[in-house]
Amino acid sequence: MLVEPTIVERPEQIYVGRRESITMTEFARVADHLPGMFDGLGDRGVVPAGAPFFRYRVIDMSAELVVDAGIPLDAPIEVEEPSFLDVLPAGRYATLTHIGHPDELMGVTASLLDWAQRQGLAWDMTPTPDGEVWGARLELLMTNPVEQPDMHKWQTVLLFKLAD
């Protein structure tokens, strides 16, 4: 199930992240970082400021993706490598909500990209020889898998930053 795409204004957002260069078949390696990051924050009494996400930085579907697993924070904290602090940029984002299996997200993403093209919107994205470099292309994970094991009921919000 899709919710009609919209455009939202977002403030900048600090986050703690872990980065991986992967192929699509290795995506689970990025997701595997989230539980440990949540545990580390909890051990320090840090409460996340929102839903965890994946930030696609560089996309080359025929080769590798550079993806961050991130958790938003209210304020900067000290982190140890390989974790890092970064900031999601402020600006206008095209957004779409999907309720369904994560395997459907490639088609959902295509729907958002098509919608934006029909609206005449430009992405904060630069083509390079290594792939498309995105200012911010996010998948927010709104469902806790422990609380909802049925993956067909998971909610994911796509947020793709528009060009300024």
Phi and psi in radians as a Rosetta constraint file:
Dihedral C 1 N 2 CA 2 C 2 CIRCULARHARMONIC -1.951 0.35
Dihedral N 2 CA 2 C 2 N 3 CIRCULARHARMONIC 2.563 0.35
Dihedral C 2 N 3 CA 3 C 3 CIRCULARHARMONIC -1.795 0.35
Dihedral N 3 CA 3 C 3 N 4 CIRCULARHARMONIC 2.422 0.35
Dihedral C 3 N 4 CA 4 C 4 CIRCULARHARMONIC -0.889 0.35
Dihedral N 4 CA 4 C 4 N 5 CIRCULARHARMONIC 2.347 0.35
Dihedral C 4 N 5 CA 5 C 5 CIRCULARHARMONIC -1.083 0.35
Dihedral N 5 CA 5 C 5 N 6 CIRCULARHARMONIC 2.606 0.35
Dihedral C 5 N 6 CA 6 C 6 CIRCULARHARMONIC -2.456 0.35
Dihedral N 6 CA 6 C 6 N 7 CIRCULARHARMONIC 3.050 0.35
Dihedral C 6 N 7 CA 7 C 7 CIRCULARHARMONIC -2.010 0.35
Dihedral N 7 CA 7 C 7 N 8 CIRCULARHARMONIC 2.294 0.35
Dihedral C 7 N 8 CA 8 C 8 CIRCULARHARMONIC -2.198 0.35
Dihedral N 8 CA 8 C 8 N 9 CIRCULARHARMONIC 2.701 0.35
Dihedral C 8 N 9 CA 9 C 9 CIRCULARHARMONIC -1.743 0.35
Dihedral N 9 CA 9 C 9 N 10 CIRCULARHARMONIC 2.246 0.35
Dihedral C 9 N 10 CA 10 C 10 CIRCULARHARMONIC -2.158 0.35
Dihedral N 10 CA 10 C 10 N 11 CIRCULARHARMONIC 2.445 0.35
Dihedral C 10 N 11 CA 11 C 11 CIRCULARHARMONIC -1.348 0.35
Dihedral N 11 CA 11 C 11 N 12 CIRCULARHARMONIC 2.907 0.35
Dihedral C 11 N 12 CA 12 C 12 CIRCULARHARMONIC -1.127 0.35
Dihedral N 12 CA 12 C 12 N 13 CIRCULARHARMONIC 2.696 0.35
Dihedral C 12 N 13 CA 13 C 13 CIRCULARHARMONIC -2.436 0.35
Dihedral N 13 CA 13 C 13 N 14 CIRCULARHARMONIC 2.097 0.35
Dihedral C 13 N 14 CA 14 C 14 CIRCULARHARMONIC -1.260 0.35
Dihedral N 14 CA 14 C 14 N 15 CIRCULARHARMONIC 2.528 0.35
Dihedral C 14 N 15 CA 15 C 15 CIRCULARHARMONIC -2.614 0.35
Dihedral N 15 CA 15 C 15 N 16 CIRCULARHARMONIC 2.730 0.35
Dihedral C 15 N 16 CA 16 C 16 CIRCULARHARMONIC -1.738 0.35
Dihedral N 16 CA 16 C 16 N 17 CIRCULARHARMONIC 2.402 0.35
Dihedral C 16 N 17 CA 17 C 17 CIRCULARHARMONIC -2.508 0.35
Dihedral N 17 CA 17 C 17 N 18 CIRCULARHARMONIC 2.953 0.35
Dihedral C 17 N 18 CA 18 C 18 CIRCULARHARMONIC -2.328 0.35
Dihedral N 18 CA 18 C 18 N 19 CIRCULARHARMONIC 2.370 0.35
Dihedral C 18 N 19 CA 19 C 19 CIRCULARHARMONIC -1.950 0.35
Dihedral N 19 CA 19 C 19 N 20 CIRCULARHARMONIC 2.493 0.35
Dihedral C 19 N 20 CA 20 C 20 CIRCULARHARMONIC -2.380 0.35
Dihedral N 20 CA 20 C 20 N 21 CIRCULARHARMONIC 2.499 0.35
Dihedral C 20 N 21 CA 21 C 21 CIRCULARHARMONIC -1.774 0.35
Dihedral N 21 CA 21 C 21 N 22 CIRCULARHARMONIC 2.074 0.35
Dihedral C 21 N 22 CA 22 C 22 CIRCULARHARMONIC -2.469 0.35
Dihedral N 22 CA 22 C 22 N 23 CIRCULARHARMONIC 2.926 0.35
Dihedral C 22 N 23 CA 23 C 23 CIRCULARHARMONIC -1.713 0.35
Dihedral N 23 CA 23 C 23 N 24 CIRCULARHARMONIC 2.909 0.35
Dihedral C 23 N 24 CA 24 C 24 CIRCULARHARMONIC -1.016 0.35
Dihedral N 24 CA 24 C 24 N 25 CIRCULARHARMONIC -0.556 0.35
Dihedral C 24 N 25 CA 25 C 25 CIRCULARHARMONIC -1.263 0.35
Dihedral N 25 CA 25 C 25 N 26 CIRCULARHARMONIC -0.243 0.35
Dihedral C 25 N 26 CA 26 C 26 CIRCULARHARMONIC -1.793 0.35
Dihedral N 26 CA 26 C 26 N 27 CIRCULARHARMONIC 0.230 0.35
Dihedral C 26 N 27 CA 27 C 27 CIRCULARHARMONIC -1.020 0.35
Dihedral N 27 CA 27 C 27 N 28 CIRCULARHARMONIC -0.568 0.35
Dihedral C 27 N 28 CA 28 C 28 CIRCULARHARMONIC -1.000 0.35
Dihedral N 28 CA 28 C 28 N 29 CIRCULARHARMONIC -0.495 0.35
Dihedral C 28 N 29 CA 29 C 29 CIRCULARHARMONIC -1.058 0.35
Dihedral N 29 CA 29 C 29 N 30 CIRCULARHARMONIC -0.626 0.35
Dihedral C 29 N 30 CA 30 C 30 CIRCULARHARMONIC -1.229 0.35
Dihedral N 30 CA 30 C 30 N 31 CIRCULARHARMONIC -0.830 0.35
Dihedral C 30 N 31 CA 31 C 31 CIRCULARHARMONIC -1.078 0.35
Dihedral N 31 CA 31 C 31 N 32 CIRCULARHARMONIC -0.525 0.35
Dihedral C 31 N 32 CA 32 C 32 CIRCULARHARMONIC -1.109 0.35
Dihedral N 32 CA 32 C 32 N 33 CIRCULARHARMONIC -0.318 0.35
Dihedral C 32 N 33 CA 33 C 33 CIRCULARHARMONIC -1.309 0.35
Dihedral N 33 CA 33 C 33 N 34 CIRCULARHARMONIC -0.469 0.35
Dihedral C 33 N 34 CA 34 C 34 CIRCULARHARMONIC -1.063 0.35
Dihedral N 34 CA 34 C 34 N 35 CIRCULARHARMONIC -0.838 0.35
Dihedral C 34 N 35 CA 35 C 35 CIRCULARHARMONIC -1.011 0.35
Dihedral N 35 CA 35 C 35 N 36 CIRCULARHARMONIC -0.746 0.35
Dihedral C 35 N 36 CA 36 C 36 CIRCULARHARMONIC -1.152 0.35
Dihedral N 36 CA 36 C 36 N 37 CIRCULARHARMONIC -0.645 0.35
Dihedral C 36 N 37 CA 37 C 37 CIRCULARHARMONIC -1.173 0.35
Dihedral N 37 CA 37 C 37 N 38 CIRCULARHARMONIC -0.736 0.35
Dihedral C 37 N 38 CA 38 C 38 CIRCULARHARMONIC -1.060 0.35
Dihedral N 38 CA 38 C 38 N 39 CIRCULARHARMONIC -0.782 0.35
Dihedral C 38 N 39 CA 39 C 39 CIRCULARHARMONIC -1.069 0.35
Dihedral N 39 CA 39 C 39 N 40 CIRCULARHARMONIC -0.754 0.35
Dihedral C 39 N 40 CA 40 C 40 CIRCULARHARMONIC -1.090 0.35
Dihedral N 40 CA 40 C 40 N 41 CIRCULARHARMONIC -0.719 0.35
Dihedral C 40 N 41 CA 41 C 41 CIRCULARHARMONIC -1.138 0.35
Dihedral N 41 CA 41 C 41 N 42 CIRCULARHARMONIC -0.788 0.35
Dihedral C 41 N 42 CA 42 C 42 CIRCULARHARMONIC -1.066 0.35
Dihedral N 42 CA 42 C 42 N 43 CIRCULARHARMONIC -0.698 0.35
Dihedral C 42 N 43 CA 43 C 43 CIRCULARHARMONIC -1.067 0.35
Dihedral N 43 CA 43 C 43 N 44 CIRCULARHARMONIC -0.468 0.35
Dihedral C 43 N 44 CA 44 C 44 CIRCULARHARMONIC -1.711 0.35
Dihedral N 44 CA 44 C 44 N 45 CIRCULARHARMONIC 0.046 0.35
Dihedral C 44 N 45 CA 45 C 45 CIRCULARHARMONIC 1.330 0.35
Dihedral N 45 CA 45 C 45 N 46 CIRCULARHARMONIC 0.324 0.35
Dihedral C 45 N 46 CA 46 C 46 CIRCULARHARMONIC -1.616 0.35
Dihedral N 46 CA 46 C 46 N 47 CIRCULARHARMONIC 2.193 0.35
Dihedral C 46 N 47 CA 47 C 47 CIRCULARHARMONIC -1.724 0.35
Dihedral N 47 CA 47 C 47 N 48 CIRCULARHARMONIC 2.207 0.35
Dihedral C 47 N 48 CA 48 C 48 CIRCULARHARMONIC -1.007 0.35
Dihedral N 48 CA 48 C 48 N 49 CIRCULARHARMONIC 2.620 0.35
Dihedral C 48 N 49 CA 49 C 49 CIRCULARHARMONIC -1.613 0.35
Dihedral N 49 CA 49 C 49 N 50 CIRCULARHARMONIC 0.108 0.35
Dihedral C 49 N 50 CA 50 C 50 CIRCULARHARMONIC 3.000 0.35
Dihedral N 50 CA 50 C 50 N 51 CIRCULARHARMONIC -2.921 0.35
Dihedral C 50 N 51 CA 51 C 51 CIRCULARHARMONIC -1.277 0.35
Dihedral N 51 CA 51 C 51 N 52 CIRCULARHARMONIC 2.549 0.35
Dihedral C 51 N 52 CA 52 C 52 CIRCULARHARMONIC -1.156 0.35
Dihedral N 52 CA 52 C 52 N 53 CIRCULARHARMONIC 2.805 0.35
Dihedral C 52 N 53 CA 53 C 53 CIRCULARHARMONIC -2.636 0.35
Dihedral N 53 CA 53 C 53 N 54 CIRCULARHARMONIC 2.898 0.35
Dihedral C 53 N 54 CA 54 C 54 CIRCULARHARMONIC -1.946 0.35
Dihedral N 54 CA 54 C 54 N 55 CIRCULARHARMONIC 2.290 0.35
Dihedral C 54 N 55 CA 55 C 55 CIRCULARHARMONIC -1.963 0.35
Dihedral N 55 CA 55 C 55 N 56 CIRCULARHARMONIC 1.985 0.35
Dihedral C 55 N 56 CA 56 C 56 CIRCULARHARMONIC -1.448 0.35
Dihedral N 56 CA 56 C 56 N 57 CIRCULARHARMONIC 2.002 0.35
Dihedral C 56 N 57 CA 57 C 57 CIRCULARHARMONIC -1.617 0.35
Dihedral N 57 CA 57 C 57 N 58 CIRCULARHARMONIC -0.860 0.35
Dihedral C 57 N 58 CA 58 C 58 CIRCULARHARMONIC -2.262 0.35
Dihedral N 58 CA 58 C 58 N 59 CIRCULARHARMONIC 2.282 0.35
Dihedral C 58 N 59 CA 59 C 59 CIRCULARHARMONIC -2.145 0.35
Dihedral N 59 CA 59 C 59 N 60 CIRCULARHARMONIC 2.037 0.35
Dihedral C 59 N 60 CA 60 C 60 CIRCULARHARMONIC -2.353 0.35
Dihedral N 60 CA 60 C 60 N 61 CIRCULARHARMONIC 1.627 0.35
Dihedral C 60 N 61 CA 61 C 61 CIRCULARHARMONIC -1.062 0.35
Dihedral N 61 CA 61 C 61 N 62 CIRCULARHARMONIC -0.404 0.35
Dihedral C 61 N 62 CA 62 C 62 CIRCULARHARMONIC -1.535 0.35
Dihedral N 62 CA 62 C 62 N 63 CIRCULARHARMONIC -0.153 0.35
Dihedral C 62 N 63 CA 63 C 63 CIRCULARHARMONIC -2.289 0.35
Dihedral N 63 CA 63 C 63 N 64 CIRCULARHARMONIC -1.747 0.35
Dihedral C 63 N 64 CA 64 C 64 CIRCULARHARMONIC -2.151 0.35
Dihedral N 64 CA 64 C 64 N 65 CIRCULARHARMONIC 2.761 0.35
Dihedral C 64 N 65 CA 65 C 65 CIRCULARHARMONIC -2.029 0.35
Dihedral N 65 CA 65 C 65 N 66 CIRCULARHARMONIC 2.540 0.35
Dihedral C 65 N 66 CA 66 C 66 CIRCULARHARMONIC -1.913 0.35
Dihedral N 66 CA 66 C 66 N 67 CIRCULARHARMONIC 2.018 0.35
Dihedral C 66 N 67 CA 67 C 67 CIRCULARHARMONIC -2.284 0.35
Dihedral N 67 CA 67 C 67 N 68 CIRCULARHARMONIC 2.372 0.35
Dihedral C 67 N 68 CA 68 C 68 CIRCULARHARMONIC -1.748 0.35
Dihedral N 68 CA 68 C 68 N 69 CIRCULARHARMONIC 2.411 0.35
Dihedral C 68 N 69 CA 69 C 69 CIRCULARHARMONIC -1.647 0.35
Dihedral N 69 CA 69 C 69 N 70 CIRCULARHARMONIC 2.150 0.35
Dihedral C 69 N 70 CA 70 C 70 CIRCULARHARMONIC -2.281 0.35
Dihedral N 70 CA 70 C 70 N 71 CIRCULARHARMONIC 2.695 0.35
Dihedral C 70 N 71 CA 71 C 71 CIRCULARHARMONIC -2.292 0.35
Dihedral N 71 CA 71 C 71 N 72 CIRCULARHARMONIC 2.115 0.35
Dihedral C 71 N 72 CA 72 C 72 CIRCULARHARMONIC -1.219 0.35
Dihedral N 72 CA 72 C 72 N 73 CIRCULARHARMONIC 2.564 0.35
Dihedral C 72 N 73 CA 73 C 73 CIRCULARHARMONIC -2.228 0.35
Dihedral N 73 CA 73 C 73 N 74 CIRCULARHARMONIC 2.742 0.35
Dihedral C 73 N 74 CA 74 C 74 CIRCULARHARMONIC -1.408 0.35
Dihedral N 74 CA 74 C 74 N 75 CIRCULARHARMONIC -0.473 0.35
Dihedral C 74 N 75 CA 75 C 75 CIRCULARHARMONIC -2.649 0.35
Dihedral N 75 CA 75 C 75 N 76 CIRCULARHARMONIC 2.751 0.35
Dihedral C 75 N 76 CA 76 C 76 CIRCULARHARMONIC -1.102 0.35
Dihedral N 76 CA 76 C 76 N 77 CIRCULARHARMONIC 2.607 0.35
Dihedral C 76 N 77 CA 77 C 77 CIRCULARHARMONIC -2.341 0.35
Dihedral N 77 CA 77 C 77 N 78 CIRCULARHARMONIC 2.884 0.35
Dihedral C 77 N 78 CA 78 C 78 CIRCULARHARMONIC -1.404 0.35
Dihedral N 78 CA 78 C 78 N 79 CIRCULARHARMONIC 2.386 0.35
Dihedral C 78 N 79 CA 79 C 79 CIRCULARHARMONIC -2.303 0.35
Dihedral N 79 CA 79 C 79 N 80 CIRCULARHARMONIC 2.757 0.35
Dihedral C 79 N 80 CA 80 C 80 CIRCULARHARMONIC -1.935 0.35
Dihedral N 80 CA 80 C 80 N 81 CIRCULARHARMONIC 2.523 0.35
Dihedral C 80 N 81 CA 81 C 81 CIRCULARHARMONIC -1.028 0.35
Dihedral N 81 CA 81 C 81 N 82 CIRCULARHARMONIC 2.533 0.35
Dihedral C 81 N 82 CA 82 C 82 CIRCULARHARMONIC -1.519 0.35
Dihedral N 82 CA 82 C 82 N 83 CIRCULARHARMONIC 0.061 0.35
Dihedral C 82 N 83 CA 83 C 83 CIRCULARHARMONIC -1.272 0.35
Dihedral N 83 CA 83 C 83 N 84 CIRCULARHARMONIC 2.804 0.35
Dihedral C 83 N 84 CA 84 C 84 CIRCULARHARMONIC -2.651 0.35
Dihedral N 84 CA 84 C 84 N 85 CIRCULARHARMONIC 2.844 0.35
Dihedral C 84 N 85 CA 85 C 85 CIRCULARHARMONIC -1.799 0.35
Dihedral N 85 CA 85 C 85 N 86 CIRCULARHARMONIC 2.490 0.35
Dihedral C 85 N 86 CA 86 C 86 CIRCULARHARMONIC -2.627 0.35
Dihedral N 86 CA 86 C 86 N 87 CIRCULARHARMONIC 3.111 0.35
Dihedral C 86 N 87 CA 87 C 87 CIRCULARHARMONIC -2.286 0.35
Dihedral N 87 CA 87 C 87 N 88 CIRCULARHARMONIC 2.248 0.35
Dihedral C 87 N 88 CA 88 C 88 CIRCULARHARMONIC -1.336 0.35
Dihedral N 88 CA 88 C 88 N 89 CIRCULARHARMONIC 2.327 0.35
Dihedral C 88 N 89 CA 89 C 89 CIRCULARHARMONIC -1.263 0.35
Dihedral N 89 CA 89 C 89 N 90 CIRCULARHARMONIC 2.587 0.35
Dihedral C 89 N 90 CA 90 C 90 CIRCULARHARMONIC -1.262 0.35
Dihedral N 90 CA 90 C 90 N 91 CIRCULARHARMONIC 2.751 0.35
Dihedral C 90 N 91 CA 91 C 91 CIRCULARHARMONIC 2.548 0.35
Dihedral N 91 CA 91 C 91 N 92 CIRCULARHARMONIC -2.955 0.35
Dihedral C 91 N 92 CA 92 C 92 CIRCULARHARMONIC -1.542 0.35
Dihedral N 92 CA 92 C 92 N 93 CIRCULARHARMONIC 2.369 0.35
Dihedral C 92 N 93 CA 93 C 93 CIRCULARHARMONIC -2.235 0.35
Dihedral N 93 CA 93 C 93 N 94 CIRCULARHARMONIC 2.402 0.35
Dihedral C 93 N 94 CA 94 C 94 CIRCULARHARMONIC -1.464 0.35
Dihedral N 94 CA 94 C 94 N 95 CIRCULARHARMONIC 2.349 0.35
Dihedral C 94 N 95 CA 95 C 95 CIRCULARHARMONIC -2.357 0.35
Dihedral N 95 CA 95 C 95 N 96 CIRCULARHARMONIC 2.654 0.35
Dihedral C 95 N 96 CA 96 C 96 CIRCULARHARMONIC -2.634 0.35
Dihedral N 96 CA 96 C 96 N 97 CIRCULARHARMONIC 2.407 0.35
Dihedral C 96 N 97 CA 97 C 97 CIRCULARHARMONIC -1.860 0.35
Dihedral N 97 CA 97 C 97 N 98 CIRCULARHARMONIC 2.358 0.35
Dihedral C 97 N 98 CA 98 C 98 CIRCULARHARMONIC -2.164 0.35
Dihedral N 98 CA 98 C 98 N 99 CIRCULARHARMONIC 2.313 0.35
Dihedral C 98 N 99 CA 99 C 99 CIRCULARHARMONIC -2.011 0.35
Dihedral N 99 CA 99 C 99 N 100 CIRCULARHARMONIC 1.991 0.35
Dihedral C 99 N 100 CA 100 C 100 CIRCULARHARMONIC 2.794 0.35
Dihedral N 100 CA 100 C 100 N 101 CIRCULARHARMONIC -3.049 0.35
Dihedral C 100 N 101 CA 101 C 101 CIRCULARHARMONIC -1.154 0.35
Dihedral N 101 CA 101 C 101 N 102 CIRCULARHARMONIC 2.431 0.35
Dihedral C 101 N 102 CA 102 C 102 CIRCULARHARMONIC -1.022 0.35
Dihedral N 102 CA 102 C 102 N 103 CIRCULARHARMONIC -0.431 0.35
Dihedral C 102 N 103 CA 103 C 103 CIRCULARHARMONIC -1.093 0.35
Dihedral N 103 CA 103 C 103 N 104 CIRCULARHARMONIC -0.322 0.35
Dihedral C 103 N 104 CA 104 C 104 CIRCULARHARMONIC -1.464 0.35
Dihedral N 104 CA 104 C 104 N 105 CIRCULARHARMONIC -0.091 0.35
Dihedral C 104 N 105 CA 105 C 105 CIRCULARHARMONIC -1.180 0.35
Dihedral N 105 CA 105 C 105 N 106 CIRCULARHARMONIC -0.478 0.35
Dihedral C 105 N 106 CA 106 C 106 CIRCULARHARMONIC -1.123 0.35
Dihedral N 106 CA 106 C 106 N 107 CIRCULARHARMONIC -0.738 0.35
Dihedral C 106 N 107 CA 107 C 107 CIRCULARHARMONIC -1.183 0.35
Dihedral N 107 CA 107 C 107 N 108 CIRCULARHARMONIC -0.666 0.35
Dihedral C 107 N 108 CA 108 C 108 CIRCULARHARMONIC -1.125 0.35
Dihedral N 108 CA 108 C 108 N 109 CIRCULARHARMONIC -0.744 0.35
Dihedral C 108 N 109 CA 109 C 109 CIRCULARHARMONIC -1.057 0.35
Dihedral N 109 CA 109 C 109 N 110 CIRCULARHARMONIC -0.760 0.35
Dihedral C 109 N 110 CA 110 C 110 CIRCULARHARMONIC -1.044 0.35
Dihedral N 110 CA 110 C 110 N 111 CIRCULARHARMONIC -0.676 0.35
Dihedral C 110 N 111 CA 111 C 111 CIRCULARHARMONIC -1.096 0.35
Dihedral N 111 CA 111 C 111 N 112 CIRCULARHARMONIC -0.733 0.35
Dihedral C 111 N 112 CA 112 C 112 CIRCULARHARMONIC -1.157 0.35
Dihedral N 112 CA 112 C 112 N 113 CIRCULARHARMONIC -0.730 0.35
Dihedral C 112 N 113 CA 113 C 113 CIRCULARHARMONIC -1.105 0.35
Dihedral N 113 CA 113 C 113 N 114 CIRCULARHARMONIC -0.746 0.35
Dihedral C 113 N 114 CA 114 C 114 CIRCULARHARMONIC -1.119 0.35
Dihedral N 114 CA 114 C 114 N 115 CIRCULARHARMONIC -0.769 0.35
Dihedral C 114 N 115 CA 115 C 115 CIRCULARHARMONIC -1.022 0.35
Dihedral N 115 CA 115 C 115 N 116 CIRCULARHARMONIC -0.824 0.35
Dihedral C 115 N 116 CA 116 C 116 CIRCULARHARMONIC -1.104 0.35
Dihedral N 116 CA 116 C 116 N 117 CIRCULARHARMONIC -0.679 0.35
Dihedral C 116 N 117 CA 117 C 117 CIRCULARHARMONIC -1.106 0.35
Dihedral N 117 CA 117 C 117 N 118 CIRCULARHARMONIC -0.746 0.35
Dihedral C 117 N 118 CA 118 C 118 CIRCULARHARMONIC -1.109 0.35
Dihedral N 118 CA 118 C 118 N 119 CIRCULARHARMONIC -0.498 0.35
Dihedral C 118 N 119 CA 119 C 119 CIRCULARHARMONIC -1.452 0.35
Dihedral N 119 CA 119 C 119 N 120 CIRCULARHARMONIC -0.127 0.35
Dihedral C 119 N 120 CA 120 C 120 CIRCULARHARMONIC 1.313 0.35
Dihedral N 120 CA 120 C 120 N 121 CIRCULARHARMONIC 0.461 0.35
Dihedral C 120 N 121 CA 121 C 121 CIRCULARHARMONIC -1.573 0.35
Dihedral N 121 CA 121 C 121 N 122 CIRCULARHARMONIC 2.529 0.35
Dihedral C 121 N 122 CA 122 C 122 CIRCULARHARMONIC -1.925 0.35
Dihedral N 122 CA 122 C 122 N 123 CIRCULARHARMONIC 2.465 0.35
Dihedral C 122 N 123 CA 123 C 123 CIRCULARHARMONIC -1.492 0.35
Dihedral N 123 CA 123 C 123 N 124 CIRCULARHARMONIC 2.718 0.35
Dihedral C 123 N 124 CA 124 C 124 CIRCULARHARMONIC -1.424 0.35
Dihedral N 124 CA 124 C 124 N 125 CIRCULARHARMONIC 1.373 0.35
Dihedral C 124 N 125 CA 125 C 125 CIRCULARHARMONIC -2.600 0.35
Dihedral N 125 CA 125 C 125 N 126 CIRCULARHARMONIC 2.435 0.35
Dihedral C 125 N 126 CA 126 C 126 CIRCULARHARMONIC -2.182 0.35
Dihedral N 126 CA 126 C 126 N 127 CIRCULARHARMONIC 2.146 0.35
Dihedral C 126 N 127 CA 127 C 127 CIRCULARHARMONIC -1.240 0.35
Dihedral N 127 CA 127 C 127 N 128 CIRCULARHARMONIC 2.360 0.35
Dihedral C 127 N 128 CA 128 C 128 CIRCULARHARMONIC -2.356 0.35
Dihedral N 128 CA 128 C 128 N 129 CIRCULARHARMONIC 2.934 0.35
Dihedral C 128 N 129 CA 129 C 129 CIRCULARHARMONIC -1.053 0.35
Dihedral N 129 CA 129 C 129 N 130 CIRCULARHARMONIC -0.410 0.35
Dihedral C 129 N 130 CA 130 C 130 CIRCULARHARMONIC -1.563 0.35
Dihedral N 130 CA 130 C 130 N 131 CIRCULARHARMONIC -0.063 0.35
Dihedral C 130 N 131 CA 131 C 131 CIRCULARHARMONIC 2.263 0.35
Dihedral N 131 CA 131 C 131 N 132 CIRCULARHARMONIC -3.041 0.35
Dihedral C 131 N 132 CA 132 C 132 CIRCULARHARMONIC -1.430 0.35
Dihedral N 132 CA 132 C 132 N 133 CIRCULARHARMONIC 2.158 0.35
Dihedral C 132 N 133 CA 133 C 133 CIRCULARHARMONIC -1.706 0.35
Dihedral N 133 CA 133 C 133 N 134 CIRCULARHARMONIC 2.083 0.35
Dihedral C 133 N 134 CA 134 C 134 CIRCULARHARMONIC -1.801 0.35
Dihedral N 134 CA 134 C 134 N 135 CIRCULARHARMONIC 2.455 0.35
Dihedral C 134 N 135 CA 135 C 135 CIRCULARHARMONIC -1.148 0.35
Dihedral N 135 CA 135 C 135 N 136 CIRCULARHARMONIC -0.787 0.35
Dihedral C 135 N 136 CA 136 C 136 CIRCULARHARMONIC -2.895 0.35
Dihedral N 136 CA 136 C 136 N 137 CIRCULARHARMONIC 1.997 0.35
Dihedral C 136 N 137 CA 137 C 137 CIRCULARHARMONIC -2.253 0.35
Dihedral N 137 CA 137 C 137 N 138 CIRCULARHARMONIC 1.895 0.35
Dihedral C 137 N 138 CA 138 C 138 CIRCULARHARMONIC -2.066 0.35
Dihedral N 138 CA 138 C 138 N 139 CIRCULARHARMONIC 2.576 0.35
Dihedral C 138 N 139 CA 139 C 139 CIRCULARHARMONIC -2.094 0.35
Dihedral N 139 CA 139 C 139 N 140 CIRCULARHARMONIC 1.906 0.35
Dihedral C 139 N 140 CA 140 C 140 CIRCULARHARMONIC -1.540 0.35
Dihedral N 140 CA 140 C 140 N 141 CIRCULARHARMONIC 2.243 0.35
Dihedral C 140 N 141 CA 141 C 141 CIRCULARHARMONIC -1.655 0.35
Dihedral N 141 CA 141 C 141 N 142 CIRCULARHARMONIC 1.712 0.35
Dihedral C 141 N 142 CA 142 C 142 CIRCULARHARMONIC -1.524 0.35
Dihedral N 142 CA 142 C 142 N 143 CIRCULARHARMONIC -0.190 0.35
Dihedral C 142 N 143 CA 143 C 143 CIRCULARHARMONIC -1.951 0.35
Dihedral N 143 CA 143 C 143 N 144 CIRCULARHARMONIC 2.312 0.35
Dihedral C 143 N 144 CA 144 C 144 CIRCULARHARMONIC -1.459 0.35
Dihedral N 144 CA 144 C 144 N 145 CIRCULARHARMONIC 2.031 0.35
Dihedral C 144 N 145 CA 145 C 145 CIRCULARHARMONIC -1.049 0.35
Dihedral N 145 CA 145 C 145 N 146 CIRCULARHARMONIC -0.460 0.35
Dihedral C 145 N 146 CA 146 C 146 CIRCULARHARMONIC -1.219 0.35
Dihedral N 146 CA 146 C 146 N 147 CIRCULARHARMONIC -0.677 0.35
Dihedral C 146 N 147 CA 147 C 147 CIRCULARHARMONIC -1.393 0.35
Dihedral N 147 CA 147 C 147 N 148 CIRCULARHARMONIC -0.492 0.35
Dihedral C 147 N 148 CA 148 C 148 CIRCULARHARMONIC -2.326 0.35
Dihedral N 148 CA 148 C 148 N 149 CIRCULARHARMONIC 1.528 0.35
Dihedral C 148 N 149 CA 149 C 149 CIRCULARHARMONIC -1.258 0.35
Dihedral N 149 CA 149 C 149 N 150 CIRCULARHARMONIC -0.293 0.35
Dihedral C 149 N 150 CA 150 C 150 CIRCULARHARMONIC -1.346 0.35
Dihedral N 150 CA 150 C 150 N 151 CIRCULARHARMONIC 1.787 0.35
Dihedral C 150 N 151 CA 151 C 151 CIRCULARHARMONIC -1.094 0.35
Dihedral N 151 CA 151 C 151 N 152 CIRCULARHARMONIC -0.349 0.35
Dihedral C 151 N 152 CA 152 C 152 CIRCULARHARMONIC -1.279 0.35
Dihedral N 152 CA 152 C 152 N 153 CIRCULARHARMONIC -0.145 0.35
Dihedral C 152 N 153 CA 153 C 153 CIRCULARHARMONIC -1.918 0.35
Dihedral N 153 CA 153 C 153 N 154 CIRCULARHARMONIC 0.119 0.35
Dihedral C 153 N 154 CA 154 C 154 CIRCULARHARMONIC -1.258 0.35
Dihedral N 154 CA 154 C 154 N 155 CIRCULARHARMONIC 2.488 0.35
Dihedral C 154 N 155 CA 155 C 155 CIRCULARHARMONIC -1.890 0.35
Dihedral N 155 CA 155 C 155 N 156 CIRCULARHARMONIC 2.247 0.35
Dihedral C 155 N 156 CA 156 C 156 CIRCULARHARMONIC -2.253 0.35
Dihedral N 156 CA 156 C 156 N 157 CIRCULARHARMONIC 2.353 0.35
Dihedral C 156 N 157 CA 157 C 157 CIRCULARHARMONIC -1.908 0.35
Dihedral N 157 CA 157 C 157 N 158 CIRCULARHARMONIC 2.181 0.35
Dihedral C 157 N 158 CA 158 C 158 CIRCULARHARMONIC -1.609 0.35
Dihedral N 158 CA 158 C 158 N 159 CIRCULARHARMONIC 2.354 0.35
Dihedral C 158 N 159 CA 159 C 159 CIRCULARHARMONIC -2.365 0.35
Dihedral N 159 CA 159 C 159 N 160 CIRCULARHARMONIC 1.971 0.35
Dihedral C 159 N 160 CA 160 C 160 CIRCULARHARMONIC -2.047 0.35
Dihedral N 160 CA 160 C 160 N 161 CIRCULARHARMONIC 2.163 0.35
Dihedral C 160 N 161 CA 161 C 161 CIRCULARHARMONIC -1.225 0.35
Dihedral N 161 CA 161 C 161 N 162 CIRCULARHARMONIC 2.364 0.35
Dihedral C 161 N 162 CA 162 C 162 CIRCULARHARMONIC -1.568 0.35
Dihedral N 162 CA 162 C 162 N 163 CIRCULARHARMONIC 2.684 0.35
Dihedral C 162 N 163 CA 163 C 163 CIRCULARHARMONIC -1.083 0.35
Dihedral N 163 CA 163 C 163 N 164 CIRCULARHARMONIC 2.536 0.35
